[in-house]
Amino acid sequence: MQRRIFIAINLPEKIKDELSQFQKRYSSLPCRWVKKDNLHLTLVFLGYIREEKLTEILRVSKEIAKKNNPFSISLNKVCYGPETQFPPRLVWVKGKRSEELIKLKKGFEELLSGKVPFIREKRELLPHITLARIKKWEWKRVGPDRKQKIDVDVSLTFPVNSIEVMESHLKRTGAEYKILESYSLESGT
């Protein structure tokens, strides 16, 4: 059996509440909005993983958590994304790059490389949280006057005290996520 696995940073409830307000603000857009409870920042997407590899992922996640201190993430802009793609695929909130986040991601990639099959992203880490996925066929049918511009500066900061190994189940109504294990960030040694 294979399971769809990723490593994530989950958001505090207050941040989820703030971000879910954009659903109401832009409700006329042809999007599938991410459920408030599903809002997260993906650190490493591993994809479909065989059950026997999950033990290694959990071991590595625990090890990485022990080597990293808690830190904060700052979110600064709600916009369409990726900016290099038209039509856009997402409505997302972008964050500021941080050394702590880059260190976490690199730690996972290095320790999992060769042990768990996954595709490393070639592009530089751009912290973002997906708020909605644009329905391409509806987007093309909507007139330019109904395609609201989204370019909103925000100033949201939240603490990162843990990392989660998560499983994704794809459904017609959108993905459903389940936390398999959560590991507290500890020391940074």
Secondary structure, DSSP 8 states (H G I E B T S, - for coil): -EEEEEEEEE--HHHHHHHHHHHHHTTTSSEEE--GGG-EEEEEEEEEEEHHHHHHHHHHHHHHHHT---EEEEEEEEEEE-TTSSS--EEEEEE---HHHHHHHHHHHHHHTTTS------S----EEEEEEE-HHHHHHS-GGGS---EEEEEEEEEE-EEEEEEEE--TT--EEEEEEEEE-----
